[in-house]
Amino acid sequence: MKDETLLTALEETARKLSIQLDYDDLKRGAVDSQGGLFTLKGEKRMLVHKGLSPRERVRVLTELLSVQDIERVHIPIEVRELLEGEREKSRQ
């Protein structure tokens, strides 16, 4: 699956998990992050640095979404395998 297609599928997965996804400049001043997941007023939110390439965005979204419960949502098998692989990798 191409990076752009995978990125779109990961963004859709976040939406299906009711996670608000935004891209912003996260490299300003003292902030130097590629992305993160947090809860604000009871709503799950994800911020990803807007200056990342599609491949880097895929990597960040994969890391952030791999800790979510994806069992209750329908997602493409390639995305499911990618997220489960990342989950296993982080356990080691």
Secondary structure, DSSP 8 states (H G I E B T S, - for coil): --HHHHHHHHHHHHHHTT-EEEEE---STT---SEEEEEETTEEEEEEETTS-HHHHHHHHHHHHTTS--TTS---HHHHHHHHHHHHHHH-
